[in-house]
Amino acid sequence: MSSDRPIFVLGCPRSGTTLLGLMIHAHPRLAMPPENRFLINAWRRRARFGDLRSEQQRRDLAGLITQKGSKIRDLGLKPAEVERLIVEGPPTMGSAFGIVFREYARNHGKARWGDKRPAYAPEVDVLLRLFPDAQIVHIIRDGRGNVASLKRMPWWYIDSLGSMATWALSEYCMRRDRKRLPKDTFHVVRYENLVADPRAVLQELCEFLDEEFDEAMLEPHKVRDVVPERKTWHQNLSSEVNSSAVESWRTGLEPWELGLMELVLGRALKRNGYELSGAGKRPTPRLVWRYWRTNRELRLVVRQRWAREAAEARRNSHPVAAQLTSRQLELAERG
């Protein structure tokens, strides 16, 4: 097996993306870097760079990718060297992004690269436009556990209603992608299954990725150096895989939160194999209305962005797809 397709891990924040990313990175052939902030940020500003056949335009893009705040230093890469490689590389935005991940993989002695970020969940169209041969892995967690975990995060400033809507959006994106994408492109991992029987889930994942399963994947705590020390909320990743957090929502949610979630998201929870507890407090009509308003507004923003992206892709003024892997080069040659 010698696939070189990029791998992207995504899902709702606090759904287990970091754990899964570490498991993948533990594989001797696969590299999954710490989270960055350059890809979507640069993509949103792509109009600034125009035709990347211009060396100056590639240099400008490289400067944005490596600027302070992009988190590229968390990858252990030297900005000046990355900028040079981007300037000398293929003149597409996907290639510029892919060069960063490729260099991270090379520094770790890995043959295959990818990226992990929860924020990619509604951005699969963008990922596949940049990396047409990419494989997408979406991890889903019980929404109640997800919201309970988000409540504890010092960096999460969204209220409980927004957290519920965020999980609902991620689940909606997962269903949309699973219906429309080929089976060799999109794969779903259930967090609860991953921590209960990691070997079985990872073997299935490796089959999807066209890779041999490796025992090292069962010990993600041994590659903790991938997660920056400042991210203290990932401390539980320093121990062996366990299912202790699966039922945390039973004490982590207020009765009104549990009642509201099981009412407005009951169908989505059951659809993904999560049984309702019936233990929450029945929400008021006003609370239900506030949730649906939040949910509608969030989904509207994403759908509008999808429509704009699709319209721009049809115009296709400049090529954006990466030209780094064997499949990407083959697609580029076809035009």
C-alpha positions as CSV (number, residue, x, y, z in Angstrom):
1,M,0.0,0.0,0.0
2,S,1.5,3.4,-1.0
3,S,-1.3,6.0,-1.0
4,D,-0.2,9.6,-0.7
5,R,-3.7,11.1,-0.5
6,P,-4.0,13.9,2.1
7,I,-6.1,13.2,5.2
8,F,-8.3,15.7,6.9
9,V,-9.8,15.1,10.3
10,L,-12.8,17.2,11.4
11,G,-15.9,17.4,13.5
12,C,-17.5,19.5,16.2
13,P,-15.1,21.1,18.7
14,R,-14.4,18.7,21.6
15,S,-15.7,15.7,19.7
16,G,-12.3,13.8,19.8
17,T,-10.6,15.3,16.8
18,T,-7.3,15.7,18.8
19,L,-7.4,12.2,20.1
20,L,-8.0,10.8,16.6
21,G,-5.4,13.1,15.1
22,L,-2.8,11.7,17.6
23,M,-3.7,8.1,16.8
24,I,-3.2,8.8,13.1
25,H,0.1,10.6,13.8
26,A,1.3,7.6,15.8
27,H,1.2,5.6,12.5
28,P,4.7,5.3,11.1
29,R,3.6,6.6,7.7
30,L,1.1,9.3,8.6
31,A,1.6,12.8,9.9
32,M,-1.1,14.9,11.5
33,P,0.2,18.3,12.7
34,P,-1.0,20.5,15.5
35,E,-3.9,22.8,14.7
36,N,-3.1,25.8,12.5
37,R,-5.1,28.8,11.5
38,F,-3.6,29.6,8.1
39,L,-5.6,27.5,5.6
40,I,-9.1,29.0,6.0
41,N,-7.8,32.4,6.8
42,A,-5.8,32.6,3.6
43,W,-8.5,31.0,1.5
44,R,-11.0,33.6,2.6
45,R,-8.5,36.3,1.4
46,R,-7.6,34.5,-1.9
47,A,-8.8,37.4,-4.0
48,R,-5.8,39.4,-2.8
49,F,-3.4,37.1,-4.5
50,G,-5.0,36.6,-7.9
51,D,-2.9,34.6,-10.4
52,L,-0.2,32.7,-8.4
53,R,1.9,32.2,-11.5
54,S,3.3,35.6,-10.4
55,E,6.3,35.0,-8.1
56,Q,5.4,38.1,-6.1
57,Q,1.9,36.8,-5.6
58,R,3.2,33.5,-4.3
59,R,5.6,35.4,-2.0
60,D,2.7,37.5,-0.6
61,L,0.6,34.4,0.0
62,A,3.6,32.7,1.7
63,G,3.9,35.7,4.0
64,L,0.3,35.4,5.0
65,I,0.6,31.7,5.7
66,T,3.6,32.2,7.9
67,Q,2.6,35.4,9.7
68,K,2.3,35.6,13.5
69,G,-1.0,34.0,14.6
70,S,-1.0,31.4,11.9
71,K,0.3,28.8,14.4
72,I,2.8,27.6,11.9
73,R,5.5,27.7,14.5
74,D,3.6,25.0,16.4
75,L,4.5,22.8,13.5
76,G,8.2,23.3,14.2
77,L,8.8,24.8,10.8
78,K,11.0,27.8,9.9
79,P,8.9,30.5,8.3
80,A,11.7,31.6,5.9
81,E,12.2,28.1,4.6
82,V,8.5,27.5,4.2
83,E,8.2,30.8,2.3
84,R,11.0,29.8,0.0
85,L,9.4,26.4,-0.8
86,I,6.1,28.0,-1.5
87,V,7.6,30.5,-3.9
88,E,9.5,27.7,-5.7
89,G,6.5,25.4,-5.7
90,P,3.5,24.9,-8.1
91,P,1.5,28.1,-8.6
92,T,-1.7,27.1,-6.9
93,M,-3.1,27.9,-3.5
94,G,-3.6,24.2,-2.6
95,S,0.0,23.6,-3.4
96,A,1.1,26.4,-1.1
97,F,-1.0,24.9,1.8
98,G,0.1,21.4,1.0
99,I,3.8,22.3,1.1
100,V,3.4,23.3,4.7
101,F,1.9,19.9,5.6
102,R,4.4,18.0,3.4
103,E,7.3,19.7,5.2
104,Y,5.9,18.9,8.6
105,A,5.5,15.2,7.5
106,R,9.1,15.1,6.2
107,N,10.4,16.5,9.4
108,H,8.8,13.6,11.2
109,G,10.0,11.0,8.7
110,K,6.5,10.4,7.4
111,A,5.5,9.6,3.9
112,R,1.9,11.0,4.0
113,W,0.5,14.2,5.3
114,G,-2.8,15.7,6.4
115,D,-4.4,18.2,8.8
116,K,-6.8,18.2,11.7
117,R,-9.2,21.0,12.7
118,P,-12.8,21.0,13.9
119,A,-13.5,24.2,11.9
120,Y,-13.1,22.3,8.7
121,A,-16.5,20.5,9.3
122,P,-18.5,23.0,7.1
123,E,-15.5,23.5,4.8
124,V,-15.3,20.1,3.1
125,D,-16.1,21.7,-0.3
126,V,-13.1,24.0,0.1
127,L,-10.8,21.1,1.2
128,L,-11.8,19.1,-1.9
129,R,-11.4,22.0,-4.2
130,L,-7.9,22.6,-2.8
131,F,-7.1,18.9,-2.5
132,P,-9.3,16.9,-5.0
133,D,-7.8,13.6,-3.8
134,A,-8.2,14.2,-0.1
135,Q,-9.8,11.7,2.3
136,I,-12.1,13.2,4.9
137,V,-12.6,11.7,8.4
138,H,-15.4,13.1,10.4
139,I,-15.6,12.2,14.1
140,I,-18.9,12.5,15.9
141,R,-19.6,12.5,19.6
142,D,-22.8,12.4,21.6
143,G,-24.0,16.0,21.4
144,R,-24.7,16.0,25.2
145,G,-21.1,15.1,25.9
146,N,-19.9,17.6,23.4
147,V,-21.8,20.5,24.9
148,A,-20.8,19.5,28.4
149,S,-17.1,19.5,27.4
150,L,-17.4,22.8,25.6
151,K,-18.7,24.4,28.7
152,R,-15.4,23.7,30.5
153,M,-13.2,25.1,27.9
154,P,-11.5,28.5,28.6
155,W,-11.4,29.4,24.9
156,W,-15.1,28.7,24.2
157,Y,-17.2,31.9,24.7
158,I,-20.4,30.6,23.0
159,D,-23.4,30.0,25.3
160,S,-25.1,26.6,25.7
161,L,-27.6,27.3,22.9
162,G,-24.9,28.2,20.5
163,S,-23.0,25.1,21.5
164,M,-26.0,22.9,20.8
165,A,-26.4,24.7,17.4
166,T,-22.7,24.1,16.7
167,W,-23.1,20.4,17.3
168,A,-26.3,20.3,15.2
169,L,-24.5,22.0,12.3
170,S,-21.6,19.6,12.4
171,E,-24.0,16.7,12.4
172,Y,-25.8,18.2,9.5
173,C,-22.6,18.6,7.6
174,M,-21.7,15.0,8.3
175,R,-25.0,13.7,6.9
176,R,-24.6,16.0,3.8
177,D,-21.1,14.8,3.1
178,R,-21.9,11.1,3.7
179,K,-24.7,11.2,1.2
180,R,-22.8,13.0,-1.6
181,L,-19.2,11.9,-1.4
182,P,-17.7,8.5,-2.5
183,K,-17.1,5.9,0.1
184,D,-13.3,6.1,-0.5
185,T,-13.4,9.9,0.2
186,F,-15.5,10.3,3.3
187,H,-15.5,8.2,6.5
188,V,-17.2,8.6,9.9
189,V,-15.8,7.6,13.2
190,R,-17.9,7.5,16.3
191,Y,-16.0,8.8,19.4
192,E,-17.7,6.4,21.8
193,N,-16.7,3.4,19.6
194,L,-13.2,4.8,19.3
195,V,-12.5,4.9,23.0
196,A,-14.4,1.6,23.8
197,D,-12.7,-0.5,21.1
198,P,-9.9,1.5,19.5
199,R,-8.3,-1.4,17.7
200,A,-11.5,-2.3,15.8
201,V,-12.2,1.3,14.9
202,L,-8.6,2.1,13.8
203,Q,-8.4,-1.0,11.7
204,E,-11.5,0.1,9.9
205,L,-10.1,3.5,9.5
206,C,-6.8,2.2,8.1
207,E,-8.7,0.1,5.6
208,F,-10.4,3.3,4.4
209,L,-7.1,5.1,4.2
210,D,-5.5,2.2,2.3
211,E,-2.9,1.8,5.0
212,E,-1.8,-1.2,7.2
213,F,-2.9,-0.9,10.8
214,D,0.0,-0.3,13.2
215,E,-0.1,-1.1,16.9
216,A,1.5,2.3,17.7
217,M,-1.9,3.9,16.9
218,L,-3.2,2.4,20.1
219,E,-0.8,4.5,22.2
220,P,-1.5,8.1,21.2
221,H,-0.3,9.3,24.6
222,K,3.3,8.5,23.4
223,V,3.1,11.3,20.8
224,R,1.9,14.0,23.1
225,D,4.6,16.4,21.8
226,V,2.3,17.1,18.9
227,V,0.0,19.0,21.2
228,P,1.4,22.4,22.4
229,E,1.9,22.4,26.2
230,R,-0.1,25.6,26.6
231,K,-3.3,23.6,25.7
232,T,-3.8,22.3,29.2
233,W,-7.3,21.1,28.4
234,H,-5.8,18.2,26.6
235,Q,-4.1,16.8,29.7
236,N,-6.2,13.6,29.6
237,L,-4.5,12.7,26.4
238,S,-1.3,12.0,28.4
239,S,-2.9,8.7,29.6
240,E,-4.0,5.6,27.8
241,V,-7.2,5.6,25.8
242,N,-10.3,5.2,28.0
243,S,-14.0,5.8,28.0
244,S,-14.2,7.8,31.2
245,A,-15.6,10.9,29.5
246,V,-18.4,9.2,27.6
247,E,-21.0,9.7,30.3
248,S,-19.6,13.1,31.6
249,W,-22.7,14.9,30.3
250,R,-24.8,13.3,33.1
251,T,-23.1,15.6,35.6
252,G,-21.8,18.3,33.2
253,L,-25.2,19.5,31.9
254,E,-27.8,21.5,33.8
255,P,-31.3,19.9,33.9
256,W,-32.6,22.6,31.5
257,E,-29.7,22.0,29.1
258,L,-30.3,18.3,29.0
259,G,-34.1,18.7,28.6
260,L,-33.6,21.2,25.8
261,M,-31.1,19.1,24.0
262,E,-33.1,15.9,24.1
263,L,-36.1,17.8,22.8
264,V,-34.7,19.8,19.9
265,L,-31.9,17.4,19.0
266,G,-33.5,14.1,20.0
267,R,-33.9,12.9,16.4
268,A,-30.3,13.7,15.6
269,L,-29.1,12.0,18.7
270,K,-31.1,8.8,18.1
271,R,-30.1,8.9,14.4
272,N,-26.5,8.5,15.6
273,G,-27.1,5.8,18.1
274,Y,-27.5,7.9,21.3
275,E,-30.4,6.9,23.5
276,L,-32.3,9.7,25.2
277,S,-32.3,9.7,29.0
278,G,-35.5,11.6,29.6
279,A,-33.9,13.0,32.8
280,G,-33.8,16.6,31.9
281,K,-36.2,19.5,32.7
282,R,-38.8,20.3,30.2
283,P,-37.8,23.5,28.4
284,T,-40.1,26.5,28.1
285,P,-41.4,27.4,24.6
286,R,-39.4,30.6,24.7
287,L,-36.2,28.6,25.3
288,V,-37.0,26.3,22.4
289,W,-37.7,29.3,20.2
290,R,-34.3,30.8,21.1
291,Y,-32.5,27.6,20.2
292,W,-34.2,27.3,16.8
293,R,-33.4,30.9,16.0
294,T,-29.8,30.4,16.9
295,N,-29.7,27.2,14.8
296,R,-31.4,28.8,11.8
297,E,-29.0,31.8,11.8
298,L,-25.9,29.6,12.0
299,R,-27.1,27.3,9.3
300,L,-28.1,30.2,7.0
301,V,-24.6,31.7,7.2
302,V,-23.0,28.4,6.2
303,R,-25.4,27.7,3.4
304,Q,-24.9,31.2,2.0
305,R,-21.1,30.6,2.1
306,W,-21.6,27.3,0.3
307,A,-23.6,29.0,-2.5
308,R,-20.9,31.7,-2.9
309,E,-18.1,29.1,-3.0
310,A,-20.0,27.0,-5.6
311,A,-20.6,30.0,-7.8
312,E,-17.0,31.0,-7.7
313,A,-15.8,27.5,-8.4
314,R,-17.9,27.4,-11.6
315,R,-16.2,30.6,-12.8
316,N,-12.8,29.0,-11.9
317,S,-10.8,32.1,-12.9
318,H,-7.5,30.6,-11.6
319,P,-6.6,27.0,-10.7
320,V,-6.4,26.4,-7.0
321,A,-6.0,22.6,-6.7
322,A,-2.7,21.3,-5.2
323,Q,-0.2,19.6,-7.5
324,L,1.9,17.7,-5.0
325,T,0.6,14.1,-4.8
326,S,0.5,11.5,-7.6
327,R,-3.3,11.9,-8.0
328,Q,-3.2,15.7,-7.9
329,L,-0.6,15.8,-10.7
330,E,-2.7,13.4,-12.7
331,L,-5.7,15.6,-12.3
332,A,-3.7,18.7,-13.2
333,E,-2.5,17.1,-16.4
334,R,-6.0,16.3,-17.4
335,G,-6.8,20.0,-17.2
